[in-house]
């Protein structure tokens, strides 16, 4: 397993865990956040850039206007955003979306959740960024990582989302139209990466791996199987010949190798984002330690 293999695997693990965390974490009033990654991307963008038109938000999400309408509807019902009319003198009917105070507080919660989950990803990014020298010597704790410092608002989240956008480019270029591996839902790529790295997995263990229900795990496997990336087998477990296991196919393994090769080729473009994210996450984890102390 090389450093990029480990980075891809750790990123998939983090994305699955983080998406569960921002859905279930309580806000400062004890209410469940109920966020997902598209919703969080909208909140962070509004925090960084101010009010935006719905058309700009649709562009940001890389989807259709109907998709943006659904995301904004959920955010508005939850009280995270407000819609305003008449903000443009030349078009009084134009609608803009702004972040509410509850939305700002939700970003703070998500920032803390990311900092708590990010230690393994941070280690893998350092290994990829600094190569063998970092593996041998480590990065001195009293020296700052190079690169631009992140923006002042929500630095960890802003840099994390920027990094995800950058690493999605080589992934999308490789997986193409394979919906089961689209980076918007990292569970499929996580399962494929785990199988490629560690070998067959019992079907029952997938539920814990992707942190979802048994039915959800079955759907992920079915989608991967439909694309010819995994296969189910029985009779391979010495202690239980009836056990059903999932393994990667030759096609699935080739796809993983293609994704890793594409990320490796994209490293010059990824490194500035990785450095800024490392700096942001390092600072926020130190902040958590200071609070705890």
LOKOL-36888 format. One record per residue (C-alpha): residue number from 1; residue in one letter; x, y, z. Coordinates in Angstrom, 2 decimals, always signed. Layout:
// residues N
R    i  aa       c1       c2       c3
R  NUM   a        X        Y        Z
...
END
This chain:
// residues 293
R    i  aa       c1       c2       c3
R    1   x    +0.00    +0.00    +0.00
R    2   x    +1.52    +3.35    -1.01
R    3   x    +0.83    +6.76    +0.51
R    4   x    -1.83    +7.70    -2.04
R    5   x    -3.69    +4.40    -1.46
R    6   x    -3.73    +5.22    +2.25
R    7   x    -4.81    +8.82    +1.63
R    8   x    -7.74    +7.73    -0.56
R    9   x    -8.82    +5.10    +1.98
R   10   x    -8.56    +7.49    +4.94
R   11   x   -10.42   +10.24    +3.07
R   12   x   -13.29    +7.83    +2.31
R   13   x   -13.42    +6.77    +5.98
R   14   x   -13.45   +10.42    +7.08
R   15   x   -16.16   +11.40    +4.59
R   16   x   -18.47    +8.59    +5.74
R   17   x   -17.88    +9.34    +9.44
R   18   x   -18.15   +13.11    +8.96
R   19   x   -21.41   +12.86    +7.03
R   20   x   -22.89   +10.76    +9.83
R   21   x   -21.55   +13.25   +12.43
R   22   x   -23.03   +16.36   +10.82
R   23   x   -26.35   +14.57   +10.51
R   24   x   -26.54   +13.39   +14.11
R   25   x   -24.54   +15.94   +16.12
R   26   x   -26.59   +18.19   +18.44
R   27   x   -26.53   +21.95   +18.02
R   28   x   -26.16   +24.33   +20.97
R   29   x   -29.87   +23.91   +21.72
R   30   x   -29.61   +20.10   +21.74
R   31   x   -31.40   +19.67   +18.39
R   32   x   -30.04   +17.26   +15.77
R   33   x   -28.18   +19.16   +13.01
R   34   x   -29.59   +17.00   +10.20
R   35   x   -27.04   +18.27    +7.67
R   36   x   -25.45   +16.51    +4.71
R   37   x   -22.41   +17.45    +2.61
R   38   x   -24.28   +19.51    -0.05
R   39   x   -26.10   +21.43    +2.67
R   40   x   -22.88   +22.07    +4.57
R   41   x   -21.13   +23.23    +1.38
R   42   x   -23.89   +25.84    +0.93
R   43   x   -23.60   +27.05    +4.54
R   44   x   -19.81   +27.41    +4.35
R   45   x   -20.04   +29.23    +1.00
R   46   x   -22.58   +31.69    +2.39
R   47   x   -20.34   +32.21    +5.40
R   48   x   -17.31   +32.94    +3.20
R   49   x   -18.90   +34.91    +0.35
R   50   x   -22.07   +36.43    +1.80
R   51   x   -25.49   +36.37    +0.16
R   52   x   -25.78   +34.35    -3.05
R   53   x   -28.42   +33.89    -5.73
R   54   x   -29.93   +30.38    -5.98
R   55   x   -28.42   +30.09    -9.48
R   56   x   -24.95   +30.64    -8.00
R   57   x   -25.64   +27.97    -5.38
R   58   x   -26.71   +25.52    -8.11
R   59   x   -23.38   +26.20    -9.86
R   60   x   -21.53   +25.67    -6.60
R   61   x   -23.21   +22.29    -6.07
R   62   x   -22.46   +21.24    -9.63
R   63   x   -26.05   +20.10   -10.12
R   64   x   -29.35   +21.25   -11.54
R   65   x   -31.50   +24.11   -10.29
R   66   x   -34.03   +21.55    -9.00
R   67   x   -31.30   +19.93    -6.89
R   68   x   -30.32   +23.33    -5.47
R   69   x   -33.99   +24.08    -4.74
R   70   x   -34.28   +20.86    -2.70
R   71   x   -31.09   +21.57    -0.74
R   72   x   -32.14   +25.18    -0.04
R   73   x   -35.63   +24.05    +0.96
R   74   x   -34.20   +21.70    +3.59
R   75   x   -31.83   +24.37    +4.89
R   76   x   -34.56   +26.99    +5.07
R   77   x   -36.98   +24.67    +6.89
R   78   x   -34.22   +23.90    +9.41
R   79   x   -33.63   +27.62    +9.97
R   80   x   -30.07   +27.62    +8.60
R   81   x   -30.69   +30.12    +5.76
R   82   x   -33.09   +32.93    +4.91
R   83   x   -34.33   +34.01    +1.49
R   84   x   -34.55   +37.71    +0.74
R   85   x   -36.21   +39.64    -2.08
R   86   x   -35.45   +43.05    -3.60
R   87   x   -31.74   +43.16    -2.76
R   88   x   -30.76   +44.19    -6.31
R   89   x   -31.90   +47.66    -7.42
R   90   x   -32.08   +46.57   -11.07
R   91   x   -34.16   +43.47   -10.26
R   92   x   -36.49   +43.77    -7.29
R   93   x   -37.88   +40.28    -7.88
R   94   x   -34.46   +38.63    -7.56
R   95   x   -34.03   +36.22    -4.66
R   96   x   -30.88   +35.93    -2.59
R   97   x   -30.00   +33.45    +0.15
R   98   x   -28.13   +34.41    +3.32
R   99   x   -26.82   +32.49    +6.29
R  100   x   -28.88   +32.74    +9.48
R  101   x   -27.46   +32.92   +12.99
R  102   x   -28.42   +29.27   +13.52
R  103   x   -26.52   +28.42   +10.33
R  104   x   -23.39   +30.10   +11.70
R  105   x   -23.66   +28.13   +14.92
R  106   x   -24.09   +24.91   +12.90
R  107   x   -20.83   +25.64   +11.07
R  108   x   -19.04   +25.94   +14.41
R  109   x   -20.37   +22.52   +15.46
R  110   x   -19.32   +20.96   +12.13
R  111   x   -15.88   +22.55   +12.42
R  112   x   -15.37   +20.87   +15.80
R  113   x   -16.63   +17.52   +14.48
R  114   x   -14.16   +17.69   +11.57
R  115   x   -11.24   +18.56   +13.85
R  116   x   -12.01   +15.60   +16.10
R  117   x   -12.21   +13.16   +13.18
R  118   x    -9.30   +14.42   +11.10
R  119   x    -6.15   +13.18   +12.85
R  120   x    -5.64   +10.12   +10.60
R  121   x    -6.31   +12.08    +7.41
R  122   x    -3.83   +14.72    +8.56
R  123   x    -1.13   +12.06    +9.02
R  124   x    -1.75   +10.64    +5.52
R  125   x    -1.64   +14.12    +3.92
R  126   x    +1.69   +14.84    +5.60
R  127   x    +3.06   +11.53    +4.29
R  128   x    +1.92   +12.29    +0.73
R  129   x    +3.00   +15.96    +0.83
R  130   x    +6.46   +15.45    +2.29
R  131   x    +7.20   +11.92    +1.06
R  132   x    +9.91    +9.69    +2.45
R  133   x   +11.55   +12.49    +4.45
R  134   x    +8.36   +13.03    +6.45
R  135   x    +8.03    +9.29    +6.99
R  136   x   +11.57    +9.05    +8.33
R  137   x   +11.84   +12.24   +10.34
R  138   x    +8.28   +13.48   +10.90
R  139   x    +7.25   +17.11   +10.63
R  140   x    +8.63   +19.17   +13.53
R  141   x    +5.75   +20.19   +15.77
R  142   x    +7.17   +23.67   +16.37
R  143   x    +7.47   +24.57   +12.67
R  144   x    +4.44   +25.74   +10.67
R  145   x    +3.51   +23.92    +7.50
R  146   x    +4.21   +25.97    +4.35
R  147   x    +1.43   +27.48    +2.26
R  148   x    -1.20   +30.16    +2.56
R  149   x    -3.14   +30.43    +5.75
R  150   x    -6.84   +29.63    +5.31
R  151   x    -9.60   +32.26    +5.53
R  152   x   -10.64   +33.47    +8.97
R  153   x   -14.18   +32.07    +8.85
R  154   x   -14.56   +28.32    +9.28
R  155   x   -10.96   +27.60    +8.17
R  156   x   -11.05   +23.84    +8.70
R  157   x   -14.33   +23.36    +6.87
R  158   x   -13.44   +25.79    +4.10
R  159   x   -10.14   +24.10    +3.37
R  160   x   -11.63   +20.61    +3.73
R  161   x   -14.35   +21.36    +1.18
R  162   x   -11.79   +22.95    -1.14
R  163   x    -9.60   +19.84    -0.86
R  164   x   -12.58   +17.56    -1.55
R  165   x   -13.41   +19.56    -4.70
R  166   x    -9.79   +19.21    -5.88
R  167   x    -9.47   +15.48    -5.18
R  168   x   -12.89   +14.82    -6.75
R  169   x   -11.52   +15.95   -10.13
R  170   x    -9.20   +12.97   -10.75
R  171   x   -11.74   +10.62    -9.16
R  172   x   -14.53   +11.79   -11.48
R  173   x   -12.19   +11.69   -14.47
R  174   x   -11.54    +8.01   -13.71
R  175   x   -14.93    +6.65   -12.62
R  176   x   -16.89    +8.60   -15.26
R  177   x   -20.55    +7.64   -15.20
R  178   x   -20.25    +4.95   -12.51
R  179   x   -22.86    +6.23   -10.06
R  180   x   -21.84    +3.63    -7.48
R  181   x   -18.45    +5.39    -7.14
R  182   x   -19.50    +9.03    -7.45
R  183   x   -17.53   +10.98    -4.81
R  184   x   -20.73   +12.73    -3.67
R  185   x   -21.45    +9.42    -1.86
R  186   x   -18.10    +8.04    -0.64
R  187   x   -19.48    +4.73    +0.64
R  188   x   -19.02    +2.86    -2.64
R  189   x   -15.43    +4.00    -3.05
R  190   x   -14.74    +3.19    +0.61
R  191   x   -15.97    -0.40    +0.17
R  192   x   -13.94    -0.84    -3.02
R  193   x   -10.81    +0.64    -1.42
R  194   x   -11.14    -1.62    +1.66
R  195   x   -11.59    -4.73    -0.50
R  196   x    -8.62    -3.81    -2.67
R  197   x    -6.38    -3.16    +0.34
R  198   x    -7.50    -5.88    +2.76
R  199   x    -9.30    -8.58    +0.77
R  200   x   -12.81   -10.08    +1.08
R  201   x   -15.23    -8.80    +3.74
R  202   x   -18.23   -10.60    +5.22
R  203   x   -21.44    -9.02    +3.99
R  204   x   -22.53    -8.48    +7.59
R  205   x   -19.40    -6.44    +8.38
R  206   x   -20.17    -3.85    +5.71
R  207   x   -22.85    -2.27    +7.87
R  208   x   -20.24    -1.22   +10.42
R  209   x   -17.75    -0.21    +7.73
R  210   x   -20.06    +2.32    +6.07
R  211   x   -21.82    +3.28    +9.33
R  212   x   -25.28    +2.68    +7.92
R  213   x   -28.13    +0.16    +8.22
R  214   x   -27.95    -3.38    +6.85
R  215   x   -30.33    -2.42    +4.03
R  216   x   -28.14    +0.54    +3.10
R  217   x   -25.08    -1.71    +3.03
R  218   x   -26.92    -4.18    +0.77
R  219   x   -27.83    -1.34    -1.62
R  220   x   -24.20    -0.19    -1.81
R  221   x   -23.09    -3.74    -2.65
R  222   x   -25.87    -4.17    -5.21
R  223   x   -24.85    -0.94    -6.96
R  224   x   -21.19    -1.96    -7.03
R  225   x   -22.15    -5.45    -8.23
R  226   x   -24.31    -3.96   -10.97
R  227   x   -21.28    -2.06   -12.27
R  228   x   -19.17    -5.24   -12.20
R  229   x   -16.86    -3.93    -9.47
R  230   x   -17.52    -6.51    -6.71
R  231   x   -18.87   -10.03    -6.44
R  232   x   -20.53   -12.07    -3.71
R  233   x   -19.11   -15.48    -2.86
R  234   x   -19.82   -18.34    -0.47
R  235   x   -17.69   -21.26    +0.72
R  236   x   -14.50   -19.25    +1.17
R  237   x   -14.52   -18.91    +4.97
R  238   x   -12.87   -21.97    +6.59
R  239   x   -15.02   -21.84    +9.72
R  240   x   -18.31   -21.05    +7.99
R  241   x   -18.85   -22.34    +4.47
R  242   x   -22.27   -20.67    +4.29
R  243   x   -20.93   -17.19    +5.05
R  244   x   -21.43   -14.65    +2.26
R  245   x   -18.40   -12.48    +1.54
R  246   x   -17.85    -9.61    -0.87
R  247   x   -14.67    -9.31    -2.90
R  248   x   -13.37    -6.90    -5.51
R  249   x   -13.37    -8.04    -9.14
R  250   x   -10.49    -7.54   -11.55
R  251   x   -12.43    -4.60   -13.02
R  252   x   -12.95    -3.10    -9.55
R  253   x    -9.28    -3.44    -8.69
R  254   x    -8.33    -1.80   -11.97
R  255   x   -10.66    +1.10   -11.21
R  256   x    -9.03    +1.62    -7.78
R  257   x    -5.58    +1.54    -9.36
R  258   x    -6.80    +4.07   -11.94
R  259   x    -8.13    +6.40    -9.23
R  260   x    -4.85    +6.17    -7.27
R  261   x    -2.83    +6.83   -10.44
R  262   x    -5.03    +9.82   -11.33
R  263   x    -4.66   +11.30    -7.81
R  264   x    -0.89   +10.74    -7.99
R  265   x    -0.73   +12.56   -11.32
R  266   x    -2.85   +15.37    -9.85
R  267   x    -0.61   +15.82    -6.77
R  268   x    +1.03   +19.08    -7.97
R  269   x    -2.44   +20.66    -8.11
R  270   x    -3.51   +18.99    -4.85
R  271   x    -0.50   +19.95    -2.72
R  272   x    -1.41   +23.62    -2.08
R  273   x    -4.89   +22.57    -0.94
R  274   x    -3.46   +19.73    +1.17
R  275   x    -0.98   +22.10    +2.81
R  276   x    -3.64   +24.70    +3.64
R  277   x    -5.94   +21.97    +4.98
R  278   x    -3.13   +20.49    +7.08
R  279   x    -2.43   +23.92    +8.54
R  280   x    -6.10   +24.58    +9.27
R  281   x    -6.73   +21.17   +10.85
R  282   x    -3.53   +21.32   +12.88
R  283   x    -4.53   +24.69   +14.30
R  284   x    -8.06   +23.58   +15.11
R  285   x    -6.91   +20.37   +16.80
R  286   x    -4.52   +22.46   +18.93
R  287   x    -7.48   +24.69   +19.76
R  288   x    -9.50   +21.67   +20.89
R  289   x    -6.60   +20.62   +23.10
R  290   x    -6.43   +24.08   +24.63
R  291   x   -10.15   +24.00   +25.37
R  292   x    -9.87   +20.58   +26.91
R  293   x    -7.01   +21.68   +29.10
END
